[in-house]
Amino acid sequence: MSGRPCTYCPEPDADVCVRVQPPAAGSAHIFAHRKCAQDRGVTWWYAIVDEPTAAPR
């Protein structure tokens, strides 16, 4: 995975986005582990299914 931090626990490799901050707050996507979000009743927006690849040149 990517090493994205989970907003609810100290473990890396979060796999879902649970919130998107507005531009005034830095336009960040906030990630969590699917289980961490479910345990807290948080609905996630989208799942990370694959790492992006470089565009062909």
N, C-alpha and C positions, 0 to 999 in steps of 0.2 A: 504494500500500500504506500501511502504518500508521507506518512508522518504527521498528518494534520492533527492538531491537539483537539481533544474532546473538551467541550465547555463544562461538562459535569464530572469528569474524573481525570486523574493524572496520566492515563494511558494514551499513547499515540494512535494513529491510524483511524481517526473518526471516519465514518462512512456515510453520514447523511448531513444535509444542511437543515438547521432548525430555525434560522433567522437570517435576514439580510438587513444590515444597518443602513439607514439613509445616508445620502452623501454628506450631510452636515456632521455625521458621526464617524465618517471615514469609509463608507461604502464597503464594509467588510461582510463576508459571508461567515456565519457562525456555525461551526460543525460539532457533531456529537456522534457517539456510537448509537446505532439503532436501538440497542437494548437500554442504554442510559436514557435516551429520550422516552422510550416506551414506559420505563419504570417511573418516570416523572409525569406521564400523561401529556407529553409534548408531541404535537403532530409535526412531522418533518416535511420539508418542502420538496426535496429531491435527494436521490441516492447517488453516491459516487460509484460508478460501475466500471470505469476504466480510466487509466491515466491518459492524458492527451498525448498525441504523437506529433512529431514535427511534420509540417506540410512538405510535400515533395517539391523539390526545386527544379 
